[in-house]
Amino acid sequence: MGDNMISQLTYKEYLAVTVPFMLSTATQPLLGAVNTAIMGHMSEAFYIAAVSLGVILFNNIYWLFGFLRVSTTSFSAQALGEACEERRFLALFRPLIIAIVISILFIIIYPFIFSYYAEFMQPQAQVIELMRRYCDIVIWGAPFVLLNYVMLGWLMGQMIIRYTMFMQISMNVVNIILSFAFVFMLKMDIEGVAYASLVAQIYGCIVGFVAIYFRGKLKLSPQYVAQLKKIKPFLSMMKVNTDLMLRTICLLTINNLFAMAGSSLGTTTLAANAVILEIIFILVYFIDGMANGVSVFAGKALGTKDKQLLSRTLQIGLRCLAVFIAAGLIVVYLSRSYLISIMTNLPEVSLYADDYSIFLVIHPICAGVGLLLYGIYTGIGQTASIRNMMFIAVIFFYICQNILMGYFGNYGIWMTYSLTYLLESAILVLFLPQLKRKF
């Protein structure tokens, strides 16, 4: 494909790359929604609250090191472009070693993390006990989750897209099937959801290694292995991701403040907010998958110094985003009562959640543009703008929530959450002229 052809990016070319990312990315919140729904059909709201808090805890841990996937994709793609076997090998095994070290540290300090988290969130005693039963099992999946991040990133960088789709989608399908089987057929209660997640993570890790073995065609040599003994490249790899780590810390701070505020209003509020949030996440993760596709074309634009391709990518991306959000919100809002009933059959939770269902429409509209632009910024490597935007967002969220929650209660919490994402979208739009300086 020549430079002119690249500049004249078509919707077909854009969707051919973006749709697979959207489908595979969207399975992640679907898994969370299914687990929440399963717990929502237990006897008490404590189950939803416990699983939602447990999921937030492990998202805090895993999202913090989500750069393992992003950076591995970058290093893997560079190695592929250079056709360098040694770099292909190191692009996989260096982050694999980092992932193993991080996961071992988390398992060691997990008891302290759990105790601090429970004290920080201050849920009811029944919720803490159920959350402990859930988390004590899920923690053993930490090595497999982080290894999966690395393998997914490496496969994506090598353009082995079909296997990355299969790995992500099949892993989540296995998790969903096992959750139903363990909880409803084997009567394993909240432990059933935890064991289903653990088994699925192990399964995903096996699929990843099989895909790399058969499709990666890595060459091994003592010279390559010797390079793994050098410490400096590991430190450089960590330094590259500082901005993304800081962005994730800010994002997690907002999510924790949101959950803590809901928890302070009682278990029913916490459970209802979890139900609404899981439905929102399905739409949001589709948009996140779209951002991954946008990131690919933005990176190509930078590589060829093609400002026209960047503009075309932004134009097509925003148009497709508008169509998707319009269609998605119509479906979600019209079926909101049905979706909530799937998530829980507890009357007090479903009625309370229905009161806040308007945010199923408001939040994706506020967040959509910012989420898409995140893909543009990461593709070009303009991560400082993302970091600065998140610093502003955290300060805004903290101040705004303290004000609005006092006046509007739980509505104030949701208003703050959506307004924060609207602010993020606006800031990234304002930073767009800085991107063009890279060209």
Beta strands, then each sheet from edge to edge (+ up, - down):
end
